């Protein structure tokens, strides 16, 4: 899960007390210590590259998937997802954890 998804859920006006408790900081983020990757300059370059290639080939990739794909590409990672299409279109290695290995 991208960190922004957790933060945006926490910042919703109808979310009572979740942020006041700092639940994200205290309970969730420590579980991923050392495993949260930044969207840095290398990821920004990968993002621009894959968006240009996607547009040129007529393949659509949404912004959220593109950020994940760019971070994976910049770090030489395989993306584990059920929705492999956008990431395969970006030229990344993918694994679908819901499929059985052959």
PDB file as gemmi writes it, atoms N, CA and C in Angstrom:
CRYST1    1.000    1.000    1.000  90.00  90.00  90.00 P 1                      
ATOM      1  N   UNK A   1       0.845  -1.165   0.000  1.00  0.00           N  
ATOM      2  CA  UNK A   1       0.000   0.000   0.000  1.00  0.00           C  
ATOM      3  C   UNK A   1       0.890   1.227   0.000  1.00  0.00           C  
ATOM      4  N   UNK A   2       0.679   2.124  -0.951  1.00  0.00           N  
ATOM      5  CA  UNK A   2       1.437   3.367  -0.911  1.00  0.00           C  
ATOM      6  C   UNK A   2       1.128   4.141   0.371  1.00  0.00           C  
ATOM      7  N   UNK A   3       2.140   4.787   0.937  1.00  0.00           N  
ATOM      8  CA  UNK A   3       1.965   5.528   2.184  1.00  0.00           C  
ATOM      9  C   UNK A   3       0.888   6.587   2.048  1.00  0.00           C  
ATOM     10  N   UNK A   4       0.784   7.225   0.866  1.00  0.00           N  
ATOM     11  CA  UNK A   4      -0.207   8.280   0.704  1.00  0.00           C  
ATOM     12  C   UNK A   4      -1.628   7.763   0.890  1.00  0.00           C  
ATOM     13  N   UNK A   5      -1.877   6.483   0.580  1.00  0.00           N  
ATOM     14  CA  UNK A   5      -3.222   5.944   0.781  1.00  0.00           C  
ATOM     15  C   UNK A   5      -3.557   5.882   2.265  1.00  0.00           C  
ATOM     16  N   UNK A   6      -2.623   5.456   3.073  1.00  0.00           N  
ATOM     17  CA  UNK A   6      -2.848   5.432   4.513  1.00  0.00           C  
ATOM     18  C   UNK A   6      -3.023   6.824   5.077  1.00  0.00           C  
ATOM     19  N   UNK A   7      -2.203   7.756   4.612  1.00  0.00           N  
ATOM     20  CA  UNK A   7      -2.293   9.125   5.104  1.00  0.00           C  
ATOM     21  C   UNK A   7      -3.573   9.805   4.656  1.00  0.00           C  
ATOM     22  N   UNK A   8      -3.981   9.613   3.407  1.00  0.00           N  
ATOM     23  CA  UNK A   8      -5.196  10.274   2.934  1.00  0.00           C  
ATOM     24  C   UNK A   8      -6.422   9.740   3.657  1.00  0.00           C  
ATOM     25  N   UNK A   9      -6.436   8.448   3.970  1.00  0.00           N  
ATOM     26  CA  UNK A   9      -7.544   7.898   4.747  1.00  0.00           C  
ATOM     27  C   UNK A   9      -7.581   8.478   6.145  1.00  0.00           C  
ATOM     28  N   UNK A  10      -6.424   8.698   6.712  1.00  0.00           N  
ATOM     29  CA  UNK A  10      -6.308   9.234   8.059  1.00  0.00           C  
ATOM     30  C   UNK A  10      -6.753  10.693   8.115  1.00  0.00           C  
ATOM     31  N   UNK A  11      -6.575  11.415   7.026  1.00  0.00           N  
ATOM     32  CA  UNK A  11      -6.871  12.839   7.013  1.00  0.00           C  
ATOM     33  C   UNK A  11      -8.303  13.165   6.618  1.00  0.00           C  
ATOM     34  N   UNK A  12      -9.124  12.161   6.333  1.00  0.00           N  
ATOM     35  CA  UNK A  12     -10.518  12.396   5.981  1.00  0.00           C  
ATOM     36  C   UNK A  12     -11.249  13.019   7.170  1.00  0.00           C  
ATOM     37  N   UNK A  13     -12.106  14.028   6.922  1.00  0.00           N  
ATOM     38  CA  UNK A  13     -12.821  14.680   8.027  1.00  0.00           C  
ATOM     39  C   UNK A  13     -13.664  13.714   8.860  1.00  0.00           C  
ATOM     40  N   UNK A  14     -14.224  12.674   8.232  1.00  0.00           N  
ATOM     41  CA  UNK A  14     -15.086  11.750   8.964  1.00  0.00           C  
ATOM     42  C   UNK A  14     -14.305  10.736   9.793  1.00  0.00           C  
ATOM     43  N   UNK A  15     -12.980  10.732   9.675  1.00  0.00           N  
ATOM     44  CA  UNK A  15     -12.168   9.794  10.443  1.00  0.00           C  
ATOM     45  C   UNK A  15     -11.970  10.365  11.836  1.00  0.00           C  
ATOM     46  N   UNK A  16     -12.703   9.834  12.784  1.00  0.00           N  
ATOM     47  CA  UNK A  16     -12.639  10.394  14.134  1.00  0.00           C  
ATOM     48  C   UNK A  16     -11.562   9.709  14.954  1.00  0.00           C  
ATOM     49  N   UNK A  17     -10.633  10.475  15.407  1.00  0.00           N  
ATOM     50  CA  UNK A  17      -9.645   9.989  16.343  1.00  0.00           C  
ATOM     51  C   UNK A  17      -8.500   9.184  15.770  1.00  0.00           C  
ATOM     52  N   UNK A  18      -8.610   8.685  14.531  1.00  0.00           N  
ATOM     53  CA  UNK A  18      -7.547   7.831  13.996  1.00  0.00           C  
ATOM     54  C   UNK A  18      -6.225   8.580  13.937  1.00  0.00           C  
ATOM     55  N   UNK A  19      -6.279   9.831  13.484  1.00  0.00           N  
ATOM     56  CA  UNK A  19      -5.041  10.604  13.406  1.00  0.00           C  
ATOM     57  C   UNK A  19      -4.642  11.129  14.776  1.00  0.00           C  
ATOM     58  N   UNK A  20      -5.635  11.473  15.586  1.00  0.00           N  
ATOM     59  CA  UNK A  20      -5.329  11.964  16.927  1.00  0.00           C  
ATOM     60  C   UNK A  20      -4.549  10.919  17.705  1.00  0.00           C  
ATOM     61  N   UNK A  21      -4.854   9.664  17.469  1.00  0.00           N  
ATOM     62  CA  UNK A  21      -4.142   8.572  18.137  1.00  0.00           C  
ATOM     63  C   UNK A  21      -2.791   8.299  17.508  1.00  0.00           C  
ATOM     64  N   UNK A  22      -2.537   8.946  16.378  1.00  0.00           N  
ATOM     65  CA  UNK A  22      -1.318   8.667  15.616  1.00  0.00           C  
ATOM     66  C   UNK A  22      -1.196   7.186  15.295  1.00  0.00           C  
ATOM     67  N   UNK A  23      -2.337   6.559  15.005  1.00  0.00           N  
ATOM     68  CA  UNK A  23      -2.359   5.124  14.733  1.00  0.00           C  
ATOM     69  C   UNK A  23      -1.433   4.742  13.580  1.00  0.00           C  
ATOM     70  N   UNK A  24      -1.428   5.564  12.543  1.00  0.00           N  
ATOM     71  CA  UNK A  24      -0.561   5.257  11.409  1.00  0.00           C  
ATOM     72  C   UNK A  24       0.899   5.246  11.855  1.00  0.00           C  
ATOM     73  N   UNK A  25       1.303   6.291  12.583  1.00  0.00           N  
ATOM     74  CA  UNK A  25       2.697   6.382  13.038  1.00  0.00           C  
ATOM     75  C   UNK A  25       3.058   5.308  14.051  1.00  0.00           C  
ATOM     76  N   UNK A  26       2.138   4.991  14.929  1.00  0.00           N  
ATOM     77  CA  UNK A  26       2.449   4.070  16.023  1.00  0.00           C  
ATOM     78  C   UNK A  26       2.243   2.602  15.668  1.00  0.00           C  
ATOM     79  N   UNK A  27       1.221   2.311  14.877  1.00  0.00           N  
ATOM     80  CA  UNK A  27       0.853   0.914  14.648  1.00  0.00           C  
ATOM     81  C   UNK A  27       1.202   0.377  13.263  1.00  0.00           C  
ATOM     82  N   UNK A  28       1.093   1.226  12.249  1.00  0.00           N  
ATOM     83  CA  UNK A  28       1.251   0.735  10.880  1.00  0.00           C  
ATOM     84  C   UNK A  28       2.678   0.909  10.356  1.00  0.00           C  
ATOM     85  N   UNK A  29       3.178   2.128  10.388  1.00  0.00           N  
ATOM     86  CA  UNK A  29       4.494   2.383   9.801  1.00  0.00           C  
ATOM     87  C   UNK A  29       5.619   1.560  10.431  1.00  0.00           C  
ATOM     88  N   UNK A  30       5.608   1.311  11.746  1.00  0.00           N  
ATOM     89  CA  UNK A  30       6.673   0.463  12.310  1.00  0.00           C  
ATOM     90  C   UNK A  30       6.712  -0.946  11.707  1.00  0.00           C  
ATOM     91  N   UNK A  31       5.571  -1.443  11.244  1.00  0.00           N  
ATOM     92  CA  UNK A  31       5.544  -2.767  10.624  1.00  0.00           C  
ATOM     93  C   UNK A  31       6.338  -2.805   9.319  1.00  0.00           C  
ATOM     94  N   UNK A  32       6.524  -1.643   8.715  1.00  0.00           N  
ATOM     95  CA  UNK A  32       7.204  -1.548   7.427  1.00  0.00           C  
ATOM     96  C   UNK A  32       8.545  -0.823   7.528  1.00  0.00           C  
ATOM     97  N   UNK A  33       9.077  -0.702   8.719  1.00  0.00           N  
ATOM     98  CA  UNK A  33      10.349   0.004   8.928  1.00  0.00           C  
ATOM     99  C   UNK A  33      11.430  -0.577   8.020  1.00  0.00           C  
ATOM    100  N   UNK A  34      12.112   0.312   7.317  1.00  0.00           N  
ATOM    101  CA  UNK A  34      13.171  -0.109   6.412  1.00  0.00           C  
ATOM    102  C   UNK A  34      12.686  -0.645   5.084  1.00  0.00           C  
ATOM    103  N   UNK A  35      11.364  -0.656   4.877  1.00  0.00           N  
ATOM    104  CA  UNK A  35      10.818  -1.213   3.633  1.00  0.00           C  
ATOM    105  C   UNK A  35       9.936  -0.225   2.893  1.00  0.00           C  
ATOM    106  N   UNK A  36       9.949   1.046   3.284  1.00  0.00           N  
ATOM    107  CA  UNK A  36       9.188   2.076   2.579  1.00  0.00           C  
ATOM    108  C   UNK A  36      10.163   2.823   1.681  1.00  0.00           C  
ATOM    109  N   UNK A  37       9.897   2.786   0.394  1.00  0.00           N  
ATOM    110  CA  UNK A  37      10.801   3.382  -0.580  1.00  0.00           C  
ATOM    111  C   UNK A  37      10.361   4.796  -0.922  1.00  0.00           C  
ATOM    112  N   UNK A  38      11.311   5.715  -1.074  1.00  0.00           N  
ATOM    113  CA  UNK A  38      10.960   7.095  -1.420  1.00  0.00           C  
ATOM    114  C   UNK A  38      10.656   7.231  -2.913  1.00  0.00           C  
ATOM    115  N   UNK A  39       9.842   8.215  -3.220  1.00  0.00           N  
ATOM    116  CA  UNK A  39       9.671   8.601  -4.622  1.00  0.00           C  
ATOM    117  C   UNK A  39      10.690   9.710  -4.854  1.00  0.00           C  
ATOM    118  N   UNK A  40      11.885   9.313  -5.269  1.00  0.00           N  
ATOM    119  CA  UNK A  40      13.012  10.226  -5.372  1.00  0.00           C  
ATOM    120  C   UNK A  40      13.281  10.612  -6.829  1.00  0.00           C  
ATOM    121  N   UNK A  41      14.445  11.197  -7.067  1.00  0.00           N  
ATOM    122  CA  UNK A  41      14.789  11.642  -8.418  1.00  0.00           C  
ATOM    123  C   UNK A  41      14.845  10.479  -9.406  1.00  0.00           C  
ATOM    124  N   UNK A  42      15.413   9.354  -8.990  1.00  0.00           N  
ATOM    125  CA  UNK A  42      15.457   8.186  -9.880  1.00  0.00           C  
ATOM    126  C   UNK A  42      14.050   7.704 -10.226  1.00  0.00           C  
ATOM    127  N   UNK A  43      13.165   7.687  -9.241  1.00  0.00           N  
ATOM    128  CA  UNK A  43      11.776   7.285  -9.491  1.00  0.00           C  
ATOM    129  C   UNK A  43      11.078   8.303 -10.388  1.00  0.00           C  
ATOM    130  N   UNK A  44      11.380   9.587 -10.199  1.00  0.00           N  
ATOM    131  CA  UNK A  44      10.789  10.629 -11.051  1.00  0.00           C  
ATOM    132  C   UNK A  44      11.210  10.451 -12.504  1.00  0.00           C  
ATOM    133  N   UNK A  45      12.473  10.126 -12.697  1.00  0.00           N  
ATOM    134  CA  UNK A  45      12.957   9.882 -14.067  1.00  0.00           C  
ATOM    135  C   UNK A  45      12.293   8.639 -14.668  1.00  0.00           C  
ATOM    136  N   UNK A  46      12.172   7.592 -13.866  1.00  0.00           N  
ATOM    137  CA  UNK A  46      11.512   6.370 -14.337  1.00  0.00           C  
ATOM    138  C   UNK A  46      10.049   6.648 -14.665  1.00  0.00           C  
ATOM    139  N   UNK A  47       9.383   7.472 -13.847  1.00  0.00           N  
ATOM    140  CA  UNK A  47       7.983   7.843 -14.075  1.00  0.00           C  
ATOM    141  C   UNK A  47       7.843   8.544 -15.432  1.00  0.00           C  
ATOM    142  N   UNK A  48       8.684   9.546 -15.665  1.00  0.00           N  
ATOM    143  CA  UNK A  48       8.615  10.283 -16.929  1.00  0.00           C  
ATOM    144  C   UNK A  48       8.853   9.349 -18.107  1.00  0.00           C  
ATOM    145  N   UNK A  49       9.835   8.482 -17.989  1.00  0.00           N  
ATOM    146  CA  UNK A  49      10.164   7.539 -19.061  1.00  0.00           C  
ATOM    147  C   UNK A  49       9.002   6.596 -19.356  1.00  0.00           C  
ATOM    148  N   UNK A  50       8.428   6.009 -18.320  1.00  0.00           N  
ATOM    149  CA  UNK A  50       7.355   5.039 -18.575  1.00  0.00           C  
ATOM    150  C   UNK A  50       6.079   5.715 -19.063  1.00  0.00           C  
ATOM    151  N   UNK A  51       5.818   6.950 -18.623  1.00  0.00           N  
ATOM    152  CA  UNK A  51       4.628   7.650 -19.116  1.00  0.00           C  
ATOM    153  C   UNK A  51       4.777   8.002 -20.593  1.00  0.00           C  
ATOM    154  N   UNK A  52       5.972   8.420 -21.000  1.00  0.00           N  
ATOM    155  CA  UNK A  52       6.223   8.723 -22.413  1.00  0.00           C  
ATOM    156  C   UNK A  52       6.059   7.461 -23.253  1.00  0.00           C  
ATOM    157  N   UNK A  53       6.637   6.355 -22.790  1.00  0.00           N  
ATOM    158  CA  UNK A  53       6.525   5.089 -23.523  1.00  0.00           C  
ATOM    159  C   UNK A  53       5.084   4.593 -23.577  1.00  0.00           C  
ATOM    160  N   UNK A  54       4.352   4.734 -22.477  1.00  0.00           N  
ATOM    161  CA  UNK A  54       2.952   4.289 -22.447  1.00  0.00           C  
ATOM    162  C   UNK A  54       2.116   5.092 -23.433  1.00  0.00           C  
ATOM    163  N   UNK A  55       2.299   6.407 -23.434  1.00  0.00           N  
ATOM    164  CA  UNK A  55       1.541   7.254 -24.365  1.00  0.00           C  
ATOM    165  C   UNK A  55       1.892   6.921 -25.811  1.00  0.00           C  
ATOM    166  N   UNK A  56       3.170   6.725 -26.079  1.00  0.00           N  
ATOM    167  CA  UNK A  56       3.611   6.427 -27.448  1.00  0.00           C  
ATOM    168  C   UNK A  56       3.047   5.107 -27.952  1.00  0.00           C  
ATOM    169  N   UNK A  57       2.863   4.149 -27.045  1.00  0.00           N  
ATOM    170  CA  UNK A  57       2.339   2.844 -27.457  1.00  0.00           C  
ATOM    171  C   UNK A  57       0.820   2.774 -27.349  1.00  0.00           C  
ATOM    172  N   UNK A  58       0.190   3.860 -26.890  1.00  0.00           N  
ATOM    173  CA  UNK A  58      -1.262   3.885 -26.764  1.00  0.00           C  
ATOM    174  C   UNK A  58      -1.786   3.115 -25.572  1.00  0.00           C  
ATOM    175  N   UNK A  59      -0.917   2.782 -24.632  1.00  0.00           N  
ATOM    176  CA  UNK A  59      -1.330   2.049 -23.434  1.00  0.00           C  
ATOM    177  C   UNK A  59      -1.528   3.030 -22.286  1.00  0.00           C  
ATOM    178  N   UNK A  60      -2.650   2.900 -21.628  1.00  0.00           N  
ATOM    179  CA  UNK A  60      -2.947   3.792 -20.509  1.00  0.00           C  
ATOM    180  C   UNK A  60      -2.419   3.205 -19.208  1.00  0.00           C  
ATOM    181  N   UNK A  61      -1.880   4.067 -18.372  1.00  0.00           N  
ATOM    182  CA  UNK A  61      -1.492   3.679 -17.020  1.00  0.00           C  
ATOM    183  C   UNK A  61      -1.871   4.840 -16.110  1.00  0.00           C  
ATOM    184  N   UNK A  62      -2.641   4.552 -15.079  1.00  0.00           N  
ATOM    185  CA  UNK A  62      -3.089   5.587 -14.152  1.00  0.00           C  
ATOM    186  C   UNK A  62      -1.933   6.119 -13.324  1.00  0.00           C  
ATOM    187  N   UNK A  63      -2.124   7.315 -12.779  1.00  0.00           N  
ATOM    188  CA  UNK A  63      -1.055   7.944 -12.015  1.00  0.00           C  
ATOM    189  C   UNK A  63      -0.597   7.101 -10.830  1.00  0.00           C  
ATOM    190  N   UNK A  64      -1.529   6.565 -10.054  1.00  0.00           N  
ATOM    191  CA  UNK A  64      -1.142   5.785  -8.870  1.00  0.00           C  
ATOM    192  C   UNK A  64      -0.318   4.566  -9.279  1.00  0.00           C  
ATOM    193  N   UNK A  65      -0.769   3.847 -10.311  1.00  0.00           N  
ATOM    194  CA  UNK A  65      -0.007   2.691 -10.792  1.00  0.00           C  
ATOM    195  C   UNK A  65       1.342   3.127 -11.354  1.00  0.00           C  
ATOM    196  N   UNK A  66       1.369   4.289 -12.004  1.00  0.00           N  
ATOM    197  CA  UNK A  66       2.624   4.781 -12.572  1.00  0.00           C  
ATOM    198  C   UNK A  66       3.631   5.119 -11.478  1.00  0.00           C  
ATOM    199  N   UNK A  67       3.168   5.676 -10.363  1.00  0.00           N  
ATOM    200  CA  UNK A  67       4.081   5.968  -9.246  1.00  0.00           C  
ATOM    201  C   UNK A  67       4.659   4.672  -8.679  1.00  0.00           C  
ATOM    202  N   UNK A  68       3.813   3.680  -8.517  1.00  0.00           N  
ATOM    203  CA  UNK A  68       4.278   2.380  -8.011  1.00  0.00           C  
ATOM    204  C   UNK A  68       5.248   1.754  -9.006  1.00  0.00           C  
ATOM    205  N   UNK A  69       4.886   1.789 -10.291  1.00  0.00           N  
ATOM    206  CA  UNK A  69       5.742   1.216 -11.334  1.00  0.00           C  
ATOM    207  C   UNK A  69       7.093   1.921 -11.386  1.00  0.00           C  
ATOM    208  N   UNK A  70       7.084   3.238 -11.290  1.00  0.00           N  
ATOM    209  CA  UNK A  70       8.331   4.000 -11.345  1.00  0.00           C  
ATOM    210  C   UNK A  70       9.222   3.693 -10.151  1.00  0.00           C  
ATOM    211  N   UNK A  71       8.630   3.570  -8.980  1.00  0.00           N  
ATOM    212  CA  UNK A  71       9.407   3.233  -7.787  1.00  0.00           C  
ATOM    213  C   UNK A  71      10.015   1.846  -7.936  1.00  0.00           C  
ATOM    214  N   UNK A  72       9.229   0.910  -8.444  1.00  0.00           N  
ATOM    215  CA  UNK A  72       9.735  -0.448  -8.666  1.00  0.00           C  
ATOM    216  C   UNK A  72      10.855  -0.444  -9.707  1.00  0.00           C  
ATOM    217  N   UNK A  73      10.653   0.267 -10.802  1.00  0.00           N  
ATOM    218  CA  UNK A  73      11.663   0.315 -11.863  1.00  0.00           C  
ATOM    219  C   UNK A  73      12.964   0.935 -11.357  1.00  0.00           C  
ATOM    220  N   UNK A  74      12.855   2.009 -10.587  1.00  0.00           N  
ATOM    221  CA  UNK A  74      14.046   2.695 -10.081  1.00  0.00           C  
ATOM    222  C   UNK A  74      14.835   1.834  -9.104  1.00  0.00           C  
ATOM    223  N   UNK A  75      14.160   0.869  -8.490  1.00  0.00           N  
ATOM    224  CA  UNK A  75      14.811   0.018  -7.493  1.00  0.00           C  
ATOM    225  C   UNK A  75      15.017  -1.417  -7.965  1.00  0.00           C  
ATOM    226  N   UNK A  76      14.717  -1.682  -9.248  1.00  0.00           N  
ATOM    227  CA  UNK A  76      14.917  -3.019  -9.808  1.00  0.00           C  
ATOM    228  C   UNK A  76      14.048  -4.081  -9.165  1.00  0.00           C  
ATOM    229  N   UNK A  77      12.797  -3.740  -8.865  1.00  0.00           N  
ATOM    230  CA  UNK A  77      11.900  -4.646  -8.152  1.00  0.00           C  
ATOM    231  C   UNK A  77      10.831  -5.236  -9.059  1.00  0.00           C  
ATOM    232  N   UNK A  78      10.306  -6.364  -8.657  1.00  0.00           N  
ATOM    233  CA  UNK A  78       9.141  -6.986  -9.279  1.00  0.00           C  
ATOM    234  C   UNK A  78       7.914  -6.510  -8.522  1.00  0.00           C  
ATOM    235  N   UNK A  79       6.826  -6.233  -9.239  1.00  0.00           N  
ATOM    236  CA  UNK A  79       5.594  -5.777  -8.601  1.00  0.00           C  
ATOM    237  C   UNK A  79       4.677  -6.970  -8.379  1.00  0.00           C  
ATOM    238  N   UNK A  80       4.248  -7.158  -7.138  1.00  0.00           N  
ATOM    239  CA  UNK A  80       3.276  -8.204  -6.804  1.00  0.00           C  
ATOM    240  C   UNK A  80       1.903  -7.555  -6.762  1.00  0.00           C  
ATOM    241  N   UNK A  81       1.029  -7.956  -7.685  1.00  0.00           N  
ATOM    242  CA  UNK A  81      -0.296  -7.348  -7.785  1.00  0.00           C  
ATOM    243  C   UNK A  81      -1.238  -8.280  -8.527  1.00  0.00           C  
ATOM    244  N   UNK A  82      -2.503  -8.118  -8.252  1.00  0.00           N  
ATOM    245  CA  UNK A  82      -3.511  -8.885  -8.987  1.00  0.00           C  
ATOM    246  C   UNK A  82      -3.759  -8.264 -10.358  1.00  0.00           C  
ATOM    247  N   UNK A  83      -3.595  -6.936 -10.429  1.00  0.00           N  
ATOM    248  CA  UNK A  83      -3.811  -6.193 -11.673  1.00  0.00           C  
ATOM    249  C   UNK A  83      -2.466  -5.992 -12.368  1.00  0.00           C  
ATOM    250  N   UNK A  84      -2.000  -7.010 -13.072  1.00  0.00           N  
ATOM    251  CA  UNK A  84      -0.665  -6.977 -13.672  1.00  0.00           C  
ATOM    252  C   UNK A  84      -0.582  -6.129 -14.942  1.00  0.00           C  
ATOM    253  N   UNK A  85      -1.712  -5.872 -15.580  1.00  0.00           N  
ATOM    254  CA  UNK A  85      -1.736  -5.189 -16.872  1.00  0.00           C  
ATOM    255  C   UNK A  85      -0.962  -3.887 -16.944  1.00  0.00           C  
ATOM    256  N   UNK A  86      -1.259  -2.920 -16.065  1.00  0.00           N  
ATOM    257  CA  UNK A  86      -0.547  -1.640 -16.161  1.00  0.00           C  
ATOM    258  C   UNK A  86       0.958  -1.777 -15.961  1.00  0.00           C  
ATOM    259  N   UNK A  87       1.361  -2.698 -15.114  1.00  0.00           N  
ATOM    260  CA  UNK A  87       2.779  -2.859 -14.813  1.00  0.00           C  
ATOM    261  C   UNK A  87       3.500  -3.602 -15.930  1.00  0.00           C  
ATOM    262  N   UNK A  88       2.833  -4.568 -16.525  1.00  0.00           N  
ATOM    263  CA  UNK A  88       3.392  -5.252 -17.692  1.00  0.00           C  
ATOM    264  C   UNK A  88       3.517  -4.261 -18.847  1.00  0.00           C  
ATOM    265  N   UNK A  89       2.517  -3.371 -18.988  1.00  0.00           N  
ATOM    266  CA  UNK A  89       2.560  -2.347 -20.032  1.00  0.00           C  
ATOM    267  C   UNK A  89       3.738  -1.403 -19.820  1.00  0.00           C  
ATOM    268  N   UNK A  90       4.132  -1.229 -18.557  1.00  0.00           N  
ATOM    269  CA  UNK A  90       5.277  -0.370 -18.243  1.00  0.00           C  
ATOM    270  C   UNK A  90       6.597  -1.119 -18.398  1.00  0.00           C  
ATOM    271  N   UNK A  91       6.523  -2.402 -18.772  1.00  0.00           N  
ATOM    272  CA  UNK A  91       7.727  -3.188 -18.992  1.00  0.00           C  
ATOM    273  C   UNK A  91       8.337  -3.772 -17.733  1.00  0.00           C  
ATOM    274  N   UNK A  92       7.551  -3.862 -16.671  1.00  0.00           N  
ATOM    275  CA  UNK A  92       8.060  -4.390 -15.404  1.00  0.00           C  
ATOM    276  C   UNK A  92       7.759  -5.869 -15.245  1.00  0.00           C  
ATOM    277  N   UNK A  93       8.587  -6.536 -14.480  1.00  0.00           N  
ATOM    278  CA  UNK A  93       8.288  -7.907 -14.091  1.00  0.00           C  
ATOM    279  C   UNK A  93       7.189  -7.861 -13.039  1.00  0.00           C  
ATOM    280  N   UNK A  94       6.218  -8.750 -13.181  1.00  0.00           N  
ATOM    281  CA  UNK A  94       5.115  -8.805 -12.224  1.00  0.00           C  
ATOM    282  C   UNK A  94       4.910 -10.231 -11.741  1.00  0.00           C  
ATOM    283  N   UNK A  95       4.273 -10.329 -10.602  1.00  0.00           N  
ATOM    284  CA  UNK A  95       3.840 -11.617 -10.077  1.00  0.00           C  
ATOM    285  C   UNK A  95       2.437 -11.408  -9.520  1.00  0.00           C  
ATOM    286  N   UNK A  96       1.540 -12.313  -9.868  1.00  0.00           N  
ATOM    287  CA  UNK A  96       0.169 -12.252  -9.368  1.00  0.00           C  
ATOM    288  C   UNK A  96       0.045 -13.268  -8.236  1.00  0.00           C  
ATOM    289  N   UNK A  97      -0.023 -12.804  -6.995  1.00  0.00           N  
ATOM    290  CA  UNK A  97      -0.083 -13.729  -5.862  1.00  0.00           C  
ATOM    291  C   UNK A  97      -1.360 -14.564  -5.820  1.00  0.00           C  
ATOM    292  N   UNK A  98      -2.370 -14.199  -6.628  1.00  0.00           N  
ATOM    293  CA  UNK A  98      -3.632 -14.929  -6.634  1.00  0.00           C  
ATOM    294  C   UNK A  98      -3.611 -16.087  -7.625  1.00  0.00           C  
ATOM    295  N   UNK A  99      -2.582 -16.156  -8.465  1.00  0.00           N  
ATOM    296  CA  UNK A  99      -2.471 -17.253  -9.424  1.00  0.00           C  
ATOM    297  C   UNK A  99      -1.553 -18.333  -8.871  1.00  0.00           C  
ATOM    298  N   UNK A 100      -1.836 -19.560  -9.270  1.00  0.00           N  
ATOM    299  CA  UNK A 100      -0.965 -20.656  -8.850  1.00  0.00           C  
ATOM    300  C   UNK A 100       0.238 -20.728  -9.775  1.00  0.00           C  
ATOM    301  N   UNK A 101       1.347 -21.115  -9.222  1.00  0.00           N  
ATOM    302  CA  UNK A 101       2.568 -21.254 -10.024  1.00  0.00           C  
ATOM    303  C   UNK A 101       2.446 -22.465 -10.934  1.00  0.00           C  
ATOM    304  N   UNK A 102       3.003 -22.333 -12.128  1.00  0.00           N  
ATOM    305  CA  UNK A 102       2.938 -23.468 -13.060  1.00  0.00           C  
ATOM    306  C   UNK A 102       4.275 -24.143 -13.189  1.00  0.00           C  
TER     307      UNK A 102                                                      
END                                                                             
